[in-house]
């Protein structure tokens, strides 16, 4: 019984040991960091990609809101590459993804990597360009008349009380 358990354990460890290097290769490139995470149209982003395959010549980053840009290896690091990109001035507001295309045909896409801010929707607010409408005048006139009647009634009542 112990021999069978030992054989099964050895086979399991062998399978895991052989699969580990393959799993490590699948995670290259492993991450994409963006700074800043929120930007206005026309602003600059710094993109850092983690993965040794992205240090190879011809590695790029791309997005629908900026052109494909070459990655440059970071000196002093064996796995990081970086690129500085300018977001299109007509970029649509919202979240956007970034795709890293690295050597040996390896790619990594990070969804919602950064957010482009939209412009403020300005308007007239509560203002009016044409002045008071007839409805505005009627409401205002009614309020003034009610105030005058109420004030007159109050003044007449106080005057009558003072005679008693």
C-alpha positions as a printed Julia matrix, in Angstrom:
164×3 Matrix{Float64}:
   0.0     0.0     0.0
   2.85    2.35    0.87
   4.58    1.59   -2.39
   1.51    2.53   -4.39
   1.06    5.81   -2.47
   4.74    6.6    -2.95
   4.48    5.92   -6.71
   1.41    8.14   -7.05
   3.11   10.92   -5.1
   6.23   10.68   -7.25
   4.17   10.82  -10.44
   2.24   13.88   -9.18
   5.43   15.73   -8.24
   6.98   14.86  -11.62
   3.93   16.23  -13.46
   3.97   19.43  -11.43
   7.73   19.8   -11.86
   7.5    19.45  -15.64
   4.55   21.84  -15.88
   6.12   24.61  -13.76
   8.57   25.92  -16.4
   5.76   25.99  -18.95
   3.49   27.91  -16.59
   6.29   30.41  -15.98
   6.69   30.96  -19.72
   2.99   31.71  -20.1
   3.23   34.63  -17.7
   5.75   36.6   -19.81
   4.84   39.47  -20.09
   3.24   39.41  -16.69
   1.94   42.93  -15.99
   1.33   46.4   -17.39
   1.44   49.45  -15.11
   0.27   52.91  -16.19
   1.01   56.27  -14.63
  -1.11   58.34  -14.22
  -4.24   56.19  -14.24
  -6.5    59.14  -15.14
  -5.54   61.59  -17.88
  -6.97   64.34  -20.05
  -6.92   64.07  -23.85
  -3.5    65.13  -25.15
  -1.7    64.14  -21.91
   1.32   61.86  -21.51
   1.27   58.35  -20.04
   4.22   56.33  -18.79
   3.71   52.62  -19.38
   5.87   49.96  -17.7
   5.7    46.35  -18.85
   7.07   43.5   -16.73
   8.49   40.62  -18.77
  11.85   39.68  -20.24
  10.38   39.08  -23.71
   9.39   42.78  -23.86
  13.05   43.82  -23.7
  13.57   42.44  -27.21
  13.82   44.86  -30.16
  10.49   45.47  -31.86
   8.4    45.2   -28.68
   5.57   47.76  -28.61
   2.57   48.98  -26.65
  -0.64   50.12  -28.32
  -4.14   51.32  -27.54
  -7.09   52.69  -29.48
  -6.29   56.19  -28.15
  -2.55   56.4   -28.91
  -0.29   55.11  -31.69
   1.84   52.0   -31.36
   5.01   52.94  -29.48
   8.3    51.08  -29.01
   9.22   49.74  -25.57
  12.66   50.61  -24.2
  14.45   48.35  -21.69
  14.85   49.87  -18.22
  18.54   50.02  -17.26
  19.33   48.09  -14.1
  16.34   45.76  -14.53
  16.34   42.39  -16.27
  12.58   42.25  -16.84
  11.14   45.78  -17.19
  10.55   47.92  -20.26
   8.94   51.34  -20.51
   7.38   53.69  -23.02
   6.07   57.25  -22.86
   3.04   57.93  -25.05
   0.82   60.92  -25.77
  -2.93   60.26  -25.71
  -4.72   61.56  -28.81
  -6.25   65.01  -28.31
  -9.56   63.68  -29.71
  -9.6    60.58  -27.47
 -13.04   59.55  -26.27
 -13.77   59.75  -22.57
 -13.84   56.51  -20.59
 -11.68   53.5   -19.75
  -9.23   52.16  -22.32
  -7.08   49.06  -22.66
  -3.38   48.68  -23.48
  -1.8    45.79  -25.38
   1.89   44.9   -25.09
   3.27   43.08  -28.16
   6.59   41.55  -27.13
   9.22   39.34  -28.69
   8.52   35.72  -29.64
   4.89   36.66  -30.45
   3.9    37.16  -26.82
   1.12   39.6   -26.01
  -0.64   40.87  -22.94
  -3.73   43.09  -22.83
  -4.76   45.0   -19.74
  -8.41   46.05  -19.88
  -9.4    49.33  -18.23
  -5.72   50.26  -17.85
  -6.39   54.0   -17.72
  -9.23   56.5   -17.95
  -9.49   59.48  -20.27
 -11.42   62.35  -18.73
 -14.23   63.96  -20.69
 -14.96   67.64  -20.98
 -17.51   69.35  -18.78
 -20.86   69.69  -20.41
 -21.45   73.38  -19.92
 -24.74   75.03  -20.65
 -26.92   77.88  -19.71
 -27.97   76.28  -16.47
 -30.83   78.29  -15.02
 -30.18   81.35  -17.15
 -32.33   82.55  -19.98
 -31.3    84.51  -23.03
 -34.73   85.96  -23.81
 -35.7    87.49  -20.46
 -38.82   86.81  -18.42
 -41.6    84.83  -20.04
 -45.27   85.75  -19.56
 -45.57   82.87  -17.07
 -42.67   84.26  -15.01
 -44.31   87.7   -14.95
 -47.69   86.25  -13.87
 -46.12   84.24  -11.04
 -44.06   87.2    -9.83
 -47.08   89.53  -10.01
 -49.2    87.07   -8.05
 -46.58   86.83   -5.3
 -46.29   90.63   -5.03
 -50.11   90.97   -4.87
 -50.34   88.27   -2.17
 -47.63   90.01   -0.15
 -49.39   93.38   -0.46
 -52.75   91.93    0.6
 -51.23   90.03    3.51
 -49.27   93.07    4.69
 -52.35   95.32    4.4
 -54.49   92.87    6.32
 -51.88   92.55    9.09
 -51.45   96.37    9.33
 -55.23   96.96    9.49
 -55.65   94.33   12.22
 -52.85   95.82   14.36
 -54.36   99.3    13.92
 -57.78   98.09   15.07
 -56.31   96.51   18.19
 -54.6    99.71   19.26
 -58.0   101.6    19.45
 -59.49   99.26   22.0
